[in-house]
Every structure is written in C-alpha cells, then in structure tokens.
Amino acid sequence: MKLIFLGPPGVGKGTQAKHICDHYDIVHLSTGDILREEIKKASEVGLAAKSYIDKGALVPDDVLLDLIDVRLGMQDVQNGYLLDGFPRTIPQAEGLDNIMTSKSHNLDAVISLTADENELVQRLIKRGEDSGRSDDTPEIIQQRQAVYWKQTSPLIDYYLKRNALKEVDGIGTILEIKDRIILTLSSNA
C-alpha cells in the first residue's frame, strides 16, 4: 500500500501515520526524518540539503525530490509506504508522480484528515501547554495554519482530480480516527 497523508497542523497526521503503518506493515516516511538521515550519512543529497538548512533556508524542491527518489528506491519500502509531510506543493506532487512512475509505484490513496480550524487551534494550544512545545502558541499556530491553506491545500484539488483523495474526519479519539481511515482504505480496495 502506498499512501500520502494530508491535513493541516494539529490534525493528527503523525499519530495516525504510525497506527496506519503498523496496521498495514508499511514504512512511515517523514521528509524531516529522511533529511536528517541523509545529512547524518553525509550523502551527496544530504550535504546539499544541509547547505540550505544551515543558512536557515527551505530545502528546494529539486533537492527534496532527489531525497524522495533515493528513499523510494530502497528495499524496505517495496511492501509499501506512507508519505507524511510530502508533498507540500503542486510542483512537489508533480515531481513525486514522476518518481513513482519511474519506479512503477502506484499511489493507492491520499488521505486528507479534516477538522474545524478552531478545533485544531484549541488542540494545538492544549498540546503546547501539555508538552511545552514552543511552536504551539496561538500566533505561531495561526501562521502555520495560514501557510498550510495557502501552499498545501491546493493539493486537495490536485489529488481530487486524480480520484485519489479520500477525506476522513480527523476529530475524535485516536482509535476512532484510525478505524475511519482503515474503513476508508478498505472500501477503496
């Protein structure tokens, strides 16, 4: 199974990704984790990414796509994977399509976890209070939400037009949401 998770900050993508990967015995691929691993290995693409990160700049799409290309060629993902945090833009999605085609990978579904924006803001504020995360203040949360809706939400239309998008309500208990995702994927099979 090859999946992509979309959804605004605070909707629970990371939490659900772990559960879904365990359920289907597939690999959870987070671009942040992939970047850190390639930088640690001092690979060519890792060093290229590090040069941007060290300057406080965003890693360009071509470097991210090179990272994804390398990672999707590894043996451990041949049974399936879930991309979490990638793609974030239309150019990244188009690049991912090309990579998947070159590897004869077929995307099974794009799960878009949905939730009321006010609910998400409250959830993130509570998470910040509970965990002490410095990026979970109301101001930063609203900025992250705005960035998501501007840059990433066009992917919803992109994948809808490809009949790959499956919207799942992201409000409820972790188990309820996990069960909704599995049900959605099962009815897709």
N, C-alpha and C positions, 0 to 999 in steps of 0.2 A: 504494500500500500504506500502510495506517495501522496503526501498531503501538504497543504500550506495553511497556516493559521493566520487570520487577520483579526484585527479588533483594536479599539482604542486603548490607551494606557489604563490599567486598572481593571480590565475586563476579565483577567484571569488566564491569559494565554499560556504563560509559563507553567502555572499549576496544572491546567488541563492537558498541556502538551505532555507532561511527564506521565499522567494517567493513561492517555491515549497511546503513547509509545509503549508503555508496559503492557497494555491490553492487546495490542497488535504485534508486539515484539518487533518494533521498528526503532530506528535511531532518531533521537531528538537532535536536530541541527539548529543551533542558535548561531547567528553570524558573529555575535560577540565572542562566543566560545571558540569558534573556528579561527577568528582573528588572533585571539590570544595564543592558541595552539601553534599557528603558523609563525607567529612572532617568536615564540619560545624555541621552535625548531630552527629559527633563522633561515627559513626558506626564502627563495627569491621573492615570492609574492608577499610573504610575511614581512620581509625587510622593506618592501615598497609600502605596505600598509603602515608600518611603524613610522616611516618618514613623515607621513601625514599626521598620524596620531600625536607624535612628539611635538608637532607645531600647533596642536590644538585644532587641526583642520579635519573635516569629514573625509573619510576614505572615498575616493572617486569610484563611480560605478564600474569602470573597467577593471579596477583592482579587486573590488568585491566579487565581480563576475568571475575573474580568474580564480579567486579563492573557492567559490562555489563549484566551479568546473573541476578543480583538483579534488575537492571533497566528495563530489558526486561520482568520481571515478574510483573511489576506494571500495575495497571488498565488503566492508561491514554494512554498507548502505544498499547492497544489492537486493536484500529482502524487503527494503522499504525505508522510508524516512518521513519525518515531519519537519518542514521548514518553519521556524519560528523567528520572526523579525526580518524576514526576507521573502519576497521583495517588498520594498517600501515605496517604490515609484514605478510608473509605467515603463521607463527605459530599463529598469532592473527586471521587470516582469518579461519584457520582450527578450532581453538577454538570457533570462532563465529558460524561456521557451526554446531558444536556440540550443542551449546547453543540453536540455532534456531530450530534444530531438536528436542531437548528435550522439547521445548515449542510449537511444531507443527507450527512454523512460516515458511512461505515460502518467500524467497527473490524474489521480483518482478523484480528488475533490479539494476545494478551497473552503475551509470552514471560517465563516465570519461570525465571531461572537459579538452579539449586540447587547446593548444595555442603555438605559436612560442616562444621559450625560450627567445630570445632577446626582444620580445614584453613584456613578463612578467617582465623581469628585469627593463625595462623602466617604466612599470606600477607601480612596487613596489617602484622605486626611486621617482617617482612623488608622490605616496601615502605618502612616508616618508617625503617629502618636505611639503606636504599639512597638514599632521597630526602631524608631529614631532615624529613619531614612531622611537624609537632608533634601532629597528631591521630591518629597511628598508634602510640600507646603501649598496652600491654596493658590498662590501666584504661579509657582512652577507647574503645578498640576494643570491650571488653565492654559498656560503656554504650551505644554506638551499636548493637550487636547487640541488646541488650535493647529499645531504643526501636523498632528495626525490627520485632521479633517482636510487640511489644505493639500498635503503631499500624498498621503496613503489612501484616503477614501476613494480617489478615482480608480483604484484597483478593484473596488467592488463592481463598478460598471464593466471594467475590463474582463473580469472573470465571469460576470453575469452573461455577457455576450458570447462567451465560450461554453456556456452551460455547465460550468464547473463550480459555481458558487452555491454554497448551502449555508443559509443563515440559521444560527442557533441562539436562542435566548441565553445570555450569559448571567442572568440573575437567578439566584437560588443557592442551594448548598453545593459544595464541590461534587458530591456524588450525583445529585440531580442533573447538574450540567454535564458531567461525564456521561451519564446514561442517555441524555438527549443527543449528544454528539455521536455516540455509538449507534443509537437508533437511526439517526440521520444517515450515517455511513452505511448501515445495514440495508436501509431501504433504497440506497443508491446502487447497491451491488447487483 
